[in-house]
Amino acid sequence: MEIQARLLEYKFHVMITIIVIVVLSALVYAAPRILDILAYFWPLFASTAAFLAMAITSGGFQQLSDEATGEGIMDYVAGRPEDFH
């Protein structure tokens, strides 16, 4: 009887584990294949790669800004606007 009493303590743990396993296996079974996902999103991936390649080859985005790298945004986030210095 002691074993059954010990098992009843873990009844909810076992049920939750079984439910999680069933849900995860159903998701794996019903999920689309990775090639299907790549075939659907390839224009997005290609345009993002082209944009990044153009940004890197043209010197990045830093040339568009007059301030040093990240100083202005760091002051803004830290709550220290330049007017109060």
Helices and strands as residue ranges (DSSP letters): H 2-9, H 11-30, H 34-57, G 62-64, H 71-78, G 82-84
